[in-house]
Amino acid sequence: MSGGPDGGRPRVSGADSFSRMWAELAPIGRHPGTGGYRRYAWTGADADCRTWFQEQAEARGLTYETDRNGNQWAWLGDPLGSDAVVTGSHLDSVPDGGAFDGPLGVVSSFAALDELRHRGVRFSRPLAITNFGDEEGARFGLACVGSRLAAGQLTREAAHKLRDGDGVSLPQAMENAGYDPDAIGPDPERLARIGAFVELHVEQGRALDLTGHPVGLASAIWPHGRWRYDFAGEGNHAGTTRLVDRRDPMLPYAETVLAARREAELAGAVATFGKVAVEPGGVNAIPSLVRGWLDSRAADQSALDTVVAAVEAAAREAADRQGVDLTVVRESFTPVVEFGHALRDELAKLLGGELPVLGTGAGHDAGILSASVPTAMLFVRNPTGVSHSPAEHAGEDDCQAGVRALADVLEGLACR
């Protein structure tokens, strides 16, 4: 696979191109008030990110395409070839998210390719860089939509039922953005052509920082899920309704939030109610409905099951005491993902030395794809341990170390 676009060398190294791309991408979707990012799926900010991705692909002479599920691909070599090496991540964000979660992996992928061309290597396998759509699930409430669809873990029918907070359906949003929602669905032929997928990501905790290493390897992704709790009571006047006459759904909801923290501590897990919707939402009105979303994760399935069951039991007991109806719906769930040891060991050998191997409570596209293709993850140190926040951070030197590590991995996998 020598000659053509892989044979030329860029004017800058991977380090220099990383800095330039990072500066170009940084303003897109950034809220001027909070400093956080609001790059939600199929919005204007998402479109701008997609345009940026396409421009990076075309500037490098790569073959650009968008698959049936809206995921973006930039190919070096034959897109229809077999045993391809794929890298990348996502560009969307949580509400007021940080700059690094997702984009670090995409920018580092392009920079790693630049670094390999700078080294003058010759590619023996097709190489692709990808941006998976709607990884965070910030708009429609389901994470990793693009990769779930491709892997057949989300059906077209289920995807078409997804709606955002304004009642806009996923098909409407995709159509408004210029994509065909009727085309979405499993993409087994594409996945069958992938020999390895490696995702670089900022670590979303401090485990790596505590080791003193700038780069680490992922061992597993904790099982995790999202559950919606609907507490239905009776709306009424806040000033004229006696306390004894109330069916206030806010009370059992509040008790459930506290129960989630208590049960997570007991099980050594994590549980969070980070989103709540109240109807009718008046200051002087007793709510008729309080809807909250539970996110829970644990190192193993048994601990997660214990937490989820205990939280629901506490919620039902509290709801009964207040005369409130409760409905609990599991909106998403991902079982534990143990990354294949063969690929992980190969990455460790390519990178040399004793790299830290870490588990994580955060979900990723790599976790979804692991059921279909060999996958591995690299983590870049996050000294603050803060993620899903504008305070999320990775140092310039660590980012550059991540680019070099990814370049070394891709050279070892795709240039054999």
Order of alpha helices (4+ residues) and beta strands (2+ residues): alpha-alpha-beta-beta-beta-alpha-beta-alpha-alpha-alpha-alpha-beta-alpha-beta-beta-beta-alpha-beta-beta-beta-alpha-beta-beta-alpha-beta-alpha-beta-alpha
